[in-house]
Amino acid sequence: MAATDRAMHMGRRETHGQVDFLALDRRERLFMSRMPAELALGMILALAGGSLTRVLPGDVVAAYDPYLYGLLVLAMTRGSPQAGWAALNGALTVAGLAAGHFTAHTLDHSESMLSHAGDWKAALSVTLIAFGLTGYLSRRPDTAGDITVGLLSGLLLFTLVAQRAASPSPDVFPAAGSWALLTPLVLGLSIPFLLRPTTGARARTALTALTCVAASSAALLLPPLLQ
């Protein structure tokens, strides 16, 4: 590659295709250089979160995991030039999160992580798919970006409905704690405005989110009422 760069600068003018190739090559090198950082950031964040579970209230931990982890995956996949790069960046970040979690629980001599490994793997998979896909498609200015961001926003807002439906009494709000309730609410309301570039795109994203919440809530709440 270095020889090619030197040849292009030895008195010959670069064509449009050569300029595009060099720009793509630099961009891919940038993403390759980020890979160790993605793995390390995921591990550090999960190691800190797993260690803080001993001192933080349960609702704060519920806000940290999975929402902060999801934001890290979104940040690492946002701007990826291709779907393959987005999948690789997201997978490396999730691998770091998994390594950090297992390390924290090993240092704490806790077996609860291993006994619930299946549930935690499923949660990580959902985090990777939901936030990683949103991070990759959120840079697109078209309808695909609006729908993807809107679906994630609606999913976050729907967690409030799901927690309310899981309450043992209609007069008692779920005892999940204020952090665990406010985090998805704030993220669900702010993501359309932070990730979409124009007013029209934000409006379409908000409409998608509301439709997602309404459809999911109906699917959850109507069957018990019809029995």
C-alpha positions in Angstrom: 0.0 0.0 0.0 2.9 2.4 0.8 4.4 1.7 -2.7 1.0 2.5 -4.3 0.8 5.8 -2.3 4.3 6.8 -3.4 3.6 6.0 -7.0 0.5 8.1 -7.0 2.4 11.1 -5.7 5.4 10.9 -8.2 4.1 13.5 -10.6 0.9 11.7 -11.6 -2.4 13.2 -11.0 -4.9 11.1 -9.0 -8.1 10.2 -10.7 -11.4 10.4 -9.0 -11.5 6.6 -8.5 -8.0 6.7 -6.9 -9.1 9.4 -4.5 -12.2 7.4 -3.5 -10.0 4.3 -3.0 -7.6 6.2 -0.8 -10.4 7.7 1.3 -12.0 4.3 1.8 -8.6 2.8 2.7 -7.9 5.5 5.3 -11.4 5.1 6.7 -11.0 1.3 7.0 -7.6 1.7 8.7 -9.2 4.1 11.2 -11.8 1.5 12.1 -9.2 -1.2 12.4 -7.2 1.0 14.8 -10.3 1.4 16.9 -10.8 -2.3 17.4 -8.5 -2.7 20.5 -10.1 0.4 22.0 -13.6 -1.1 21.5 -12.6 -4.3 23.2 -10.8 -2.4 26.1 -13.7 0.0 26.6 -16.2 -2.7 26.8 -14.1 -4.7 29.3 -13.4 -1.6 31.5 -17.1 -0.5 31.5 -18.3 -4.0 32.4 -15.6 -4.5 35.0 -16.5 -1.2 36.7 -20.2 -2.0 36.5 -19.8 -5.5 37.9 -17.6 -4.2 40.7 -20.0 -1.4 41.6 -22.9 -3.8 42.1 -21.7 -4.4 45.6 -22.0 -0.8 46.6 -24.7 0.7 44.3 -28.4 0.4 44.8 -30.2 -2.2 42.6 -32.1 0.4 40.6 -28.8 2.2 39.7 -27.3 -1.0 38.5 -30.4 -1.7 36.4 -29.8 1.7 34.7 -26.2 0.9 34.2 -26.8 -2.5 32.8 -28.0 -2.8 30.0 -28.6 0.8 29.0 -25.1 2.2 29.4 -23.7 -0.9 27.7 -26.2 -0.4 24.9 -25.1 3.2 24.4 -21.5 2.1 24.2 -22.4 -0.4 21.4 -24.3 2.3 19.6 -21.4 4.7 19.8 -18.9 2.1 18.5 -21.1 1.1 15.5 -22.3 4.5 14.5 -20.6 5.7 11.4 -19.4 2.2 10.3 -18.9 2.3 6.5 -20.4 -1.2 5.9 -22.7 -3.6 7.7 -19.8 -6.0 8.2 -17.7 -3.4 10.0 -20.7 -2.5 12.2 -21.2 -6.2 13.1 -17.5 -6.6 13.9 -17.3 -3.4 15.9 -20.4 -4.3 17.9 -19.2 -7.9 18.4 -15.8 -6.7 19.8 -17.5 -4.3 22.2 -19.9 -7.0 23.4 -16.9 -9.4 23.8 -15.2 -6.8 26.0 -18.4 -6.4 28.0 -18.7 -10.2 28.5 -15.0 -10.4 29.5 -15.3 -7.6 32.0 -18.5 -9.1 33.5 -17.0 -12.5 34.0 -13.8 -11.0 35.4 -15.7 -8.9 37.9 -17.7 -11.9 39.1 -14.7 -14.1 39.3 -12.9 -11.5 41.4 -15.9 -11.3 43.6 -16.0 -15.1 43.9 -19.6 -15.0 42.7 -21.3 -18.0 41.1 -24.6 -16.1 40.3 -23.2 -15.0 36.9 -22.5 -18.6 35.8 -25.8 -19.8 37.0 -27.6 -17.2 34.9 -25.2 -17.2 32.0 -27.9 -18.1 29.5 -30.1 -15.1 30.4 -27.2 -12.8 30.4 -26.1 -14.0 26.9 -29.6 -13.4 25.6 -29.6 -9.9 27.1 -26.2 -9.2 25.5 -27.5 -10.5 22.1 -30.5 -8.2 22.3 -28.3 -5.3 23.2 -25.9 -6.0 20.3 -28.7 -6.3 17.7 -30.9 -3.4 18.9 -28.2 -0.8 19.7 -25.7 -2.0 17.1 -28.2 -2.0 14.2 -29.4 1.5 15.3 -25.9 2.8 15.5 -25.1 1.6 12.0 -28.3 2.8 10.3 -28.8 6.0 12.3 -26.3 7.8 10.0 -28.5 7.2 7.0 -30.7 10.2 6.1 -33.5 8.1 4.6 -36.5 6.4 5.9 -34.5 3.3 7.0 -32.7 5.4 9.5 -35.9 7.0 10.8 -37.6 3.6 11.3 -34.6 2.0 13.0 -34.1 4.8 15.5 -37.9 4.9 16.0 -38.1 1.2 16.8 -35.3 1.5 19.4 -37.0 4.5 21.0 -40.3 2.7 21.1 -38.7 -0.4 22.6 -37.1 1.7 25.4 -40.4 3.4 26.1 -42.3 0.1 26.0 -40.2 -1.2 28.9 -42.1 1.2 31.1 -45.4 -0.3 30.0 -44.0 -3.8 30.6 -42.8 -2.9 34.1 -46.2 -1.4 34.9 -48.0 -4.5 33.6 -45.7 -6.7 35.8 -46.8 -4.8 38.9 -48.7 -7.1 41.3 -51.3 -4.5 41.9 -52.8 -1.8 39.7 -52.4 0.7 42.5 -48.7 0.0 43.0 -46.1 1.2 40.6 -43.3 -1.3 40.0 -40.6 -1.2 42.7 -37.8 -1.1 40.1 -36.5 2.2 41.4 -36.4 5.7 39.9 -33.1 5.2 38.0 -34.4 2.0 36.3 -37.6 3.9 35.2 -36.1 7.2 34.3 -33.2 5.9 32.2 -35.4 4.2 29.4 -37.8 7.2 29.5 -35.0 9.7 29.0 -33.3 7.6 26.3 -36.5 6.8 24.5 -37.5 10.5 24.3 -34.1 11.9 23.5 -32.7 9.4 21.0 -34.9 10.6 18.1 -33.7 14.2 18.6 -30.0 13.2 19.0 -29.7 10.7 16.2 -31.8 12.2 13.4 -30.6 15.3 11.5 -33.7 17.2 10.5 -37.1 18.1 11.9 -38.9 15.9 9.3 -36.7 12.9 10.2 -37.3 13.4 13.9 -41.1 13.6 13.3 -41.1 10.4 11.3 -38.9 8.7 14.0 -41.2 9.9 16.8 -44.2 8.6 14.9 -42.5 5.2 14.5 -41.8 5.1 18.2 -45.3 5.9 19.2 -46.6 3.2 16.8 -44.2 0.7 18.2 -45.3 1.5 21.8 -49.0 1.4 20.9 -48.7 -2.0 19.1 -46.5 -3.6 21.7 -48.7 -2.4 24.5 -51.8 -3.7 22.8 -50.2 -7.1 22.3 -49.2 -7.2 25.9 -52.3 -5.8 27.6 -55.3 -6.9 25.4 -55.1 -10.7 25.6 -55.6 -10.8 29.4 -58.5 -8.4 29.1 -60.2 -10.5 26.4 -60.1 -13.7 28.4 
